[in-house]
């Protein structure tokens, strides 16, 4: 029986609670489902003992930073923020940064959760790499660390093979599931995702914002219901005429109400939703482009290319090469 994979999670005052407990729960479920100790998770703090998180909940450090040593398979670095009048700002404690800088070289894998990317950047671990973080501090990360290519869109990014950065906040689950998949395969990660009742084990290239989240909040239930119906019928031909008839409105009135409620036209909304489906297929399957175009409702490879260029500024082939994760 192989030795359990040693995971060390940094713990420090005002750390975001879910950044610590979310990954720990994923690893614990992997142990339970696997029927053995696949992961040995330890919380490491500056002094050991109880640490108060940003949520006010106290967590207990298993070891002090100076007790960790170099026997680390995965070093996981969560983050902390300060809410200011100008918005949230990521915090970086010099003691934590110094410890990460000392510990990371011996670790097989280093990952940050949410604004923990700022700590990795301060430690010099992201120079010359592409990284992500919570969208609200992405501009700060780019400004503070010009040698880091900051991509605020993906839910996680893997760079240089051993360095991972994750977006916030629930994206910590997606990141950790990807780590489990790397260690024990996609089936193991999907089994954990089912236990977590996660709707979809999202791949790293997926945007932090799904199509419904990128549009204005709806105050008409009928339009909200229509958007849900659209999501379930994207492979079908969805014309403005048919959608207007479904709503019992004229085309002109329907288009006006839809734009008023969502901030975009019906056609643009449908294309965005179809591109999101196509992204998932490119990330998580080996389906050929014609099948991806058909299954997403975009129809043809030509339409798939046009939609990707318009929405993402790249082609589907390039997108797949960057974000494809199927073994």
N, C-alpha and C positions, 0 to 999 in steps of 0.2 A: 504494500500500500504506500503510495507516494506521500511525502510530507505536505502538510497544509500550506497553501500559499499565504505568506505573511503580508497583511495589509496594515499599514500604519496611517491613521488619520490625524492630522494636526488639530489640536483643540486649544483655543485661546479665548480670552474674554471678548464678549460681544459677537462671537462667531454666529452666523446664521444657523439656526437649529436644524433645519431640514438638510442643509448641506452636509451635516455630519450623520444624522440618523437615517436619511434616505439611502445613501450608499451602504451603510451598515446593515440595514434591513434587507437589501438585495443580496448581499453576501450571506446573511444568515439564512435566507430562504434557499439559496443555492446549496448550502450545507444540508438543510432539511430534505430537499428534494433529492439531492445526490446520495443521501443515506450515510454520509460520512463528512468529516471536517475537510472540506475543500479549501476553506479560507479560515485563517486565524486573524481576527480583526483586533487591533489595539488602538486606543486613543492616547495620543502623546501630548502632554501639555508642558508649559514652561517650568512649573513647579510641581506638577502632579496634584492630586486631590481634586476637589470640586471646582468647576469653572462655570460662571454664569453666562448663558448665551444671550443673544439679542432678544429672544422671546421671553427672557426672564427665567427660563427653565435651566436648572443646573445639571451639568453632566460631570461624571467622574473620570478623570484621566487615569489610565492604567499605569502609565510610566511617565517619567520626566523626559524632556528632550535629550538630556545628556545620558540617558539610560538606553536609548534606542539602538545605538550602534549601527553597524553596516549590514545587518541581516534583514533587509527590506526588499520584498518583491514589488509591492506597489505602494508608492508614497502618494497619499491623497490629501490635497490642500484645499480646504473650503475658504470662504471669504467673509468679510464683514463690511458693512456700509455705515456711513453717517448721513442722516437725512438733513440737508441744508435747504435754505430758501430757494437755491438754484437747482435743487434736485439732489438725488443720492450721489454720494461720492464714495468710492471704494477706499477702505482703510488698509494700510500696510504697516504692521508692527515690526520694528527693526530686529527684535529678538527672534521673531518667527521667520523673517526673511533670512537672517544669518543661519538659522538652523536648517532651513530648506536648502540653502546654498551648500551647506556642508554635507547634508544627507543625500541629496538627489543623485550625485555622481555614482554612488554605489547601488542605487535602486535599479531594478530591471525596468521599471515603468513609473512614470510620474504623471499625475493627472490633477487638474484643478477643477473645482466645482464653482460655478457662478463667478463671482468677483474674485475668487481665489487666483484667477489668472493674473491679477495685478501683483500678487505676491511672487508668482513664478517669474513675472517680468522683472520685478525688482531684484530677484536673485540671479538675473542674467540667463535664465533658462529658455527664454523665448526669442532671443535675438536671432534674426534671420529666418524666423519661422512664421507661419500663419497661425493665428489663434483667434478664439472667440471668447466672449464673456456675456454677462447679462446686457441686453441692448441698452439699458439706461446708463451704463458706464463705459460703453464701447468708445465713445469720443474721448473720454478721459484717458483710457488705456492707450489710444493712438497718439494723443498729445504728449503723454508722459514718456512714451517709449517708441520713438520714431523708427527704431530698428525692427519693430514687430509689425507684421502685416495683420491688421485687425479686420476680421470679417464678422460683422455683428449679426449676420443672418442665420448661420447653421446652429443646430442645437448642440452639436459638439464637433470638434475638429481633431484629427490625429495628424501630428506632424513628426517628421524624422523617425517614425517607427515607434518611439518610446515615450513621446510627450503628447499628452491629450489635454485639451481644454474644453470645458463644458459651459453651456449657457445656463441661465437660471430660470426658474428656481426648481420646478419639478423636473427639468431636464437632467437633474442629477441622477434620476432613475434611468433615463435613456443612456446616459454615459456609462453608468455602472453595468447595465445590461450588456452593453457593447464590450466591456471588459470581461464579463463572464463568457460571452460568446467567443472572444479571442482565446480564453483559457480552456473552455470545455465544449465549444461548439454552439451553433445556432439553436439546436433543439433544447439544450439546457437553458439558454437564455429565454427562449419562448416559454418554457415551463415556468420559470420564475415570473415572467410577465403575466402569465395567466393567474398565478397565485396572487399577484398584486392587483389583479383586475384592471390592468392597464389596457386601454382600448386598442392600442397599437404599439408594438415595439418599434419606435421610430428610428430611422437611420440618421447618421450624422449630418447628411446633406440637407435634411428637411429643415425648412425655415422655422425660426422661433415663432412665427405667426402663421397660423392656418388661415385659409381664405376668409372664414367668418370673422376672425379677429382683426383683419386688416380693414374692415369696413365699419361704418358708423353703427352705433347701437340702434336696434330697431324698436320702434314703439307701436308698430302694427303687427298684431299676431298673424294676420293672414299672409303678410310678406315673409315673416319669420318661418311660417309653415311651408311656404313655397320654396324658400331657400333649402330647407331640409329635404323637401321632395326632389329638388334639383340635384342635390348631392347623391341621392339614391338612384338617379336616372341619367347620369352623365354619359353613359354609353349610347343613349338614344338621341334621336334628332330633336333638339329643343329650339324651336323657333319662337320669336316674339309673338307671332300670331297665336300659336298653341298655348303659350303661357298666359297671354292676355285672356284667352277664352277660358282657361282653367280658373282664372280669377274673376271671370264675369265682368271684365272691363274692356273698353275699347283699347286698341293698340296704343293710341296716343296717351290716353289716361294711364294705362298700365306703365308705360315707359316713364312717364312723369313721376308717378308714385314710387316706382322701384328706385329711380335715381335719387329721389328725395329721401328714401329710407336707407339706402345702402351707399350712396355717394358715387355710384357708377351705373353704367347701362346694363341691361340684362345680358347682352352679348359679351361684354367685358367681364362680367361676374362669372359667367359660365366658362369662358376661356380660362380665367384664373383658377377655377376649381378643377378644370380638366388638366391643366398644367401641374397642379399639385398632385393629382393622381398619377400622372405620367412620371413625375419626379420619384414618387415612392416605388413605382415599378422599375425604374432605371436603377434605383439604389439597391433594391432587395431581390431582383430577379435577373435571369439571363434571357428574358424574352427578347426576340428580335424587334427592331424598331417598328415594323409594320404592325406587329401584335400590340406593342405598347400604344401606338396611335389608335388602334381600334378599341382596345380595352379602356382607354381613357376618354374615348368619345371624340378625339381630335380627328379621327377618320383616316387621314393619309400621312405618310412620312413627311411630305412637303408641308402640310399644315402643322405637323408636330415641330418641324424646324422653324417655321415662321413664328409660332407661338412662343417657343423657347427663346428665340432671338429677341422678341418683343418684350417678354416678361423677365428674362434672366440675363440677357446679353451674352448668351453662349448657346451652342448647339447641343442636342441631346447626347451625341456621341462623346463630346468633351465632358459634359456633365456626368455621364456614367463612368468615364475613366477616373474622374476625381472622387466620386462618392460611392461607387459600387463596393459592397461589402460582402457579397456572397462568396463562401469558400469555394 
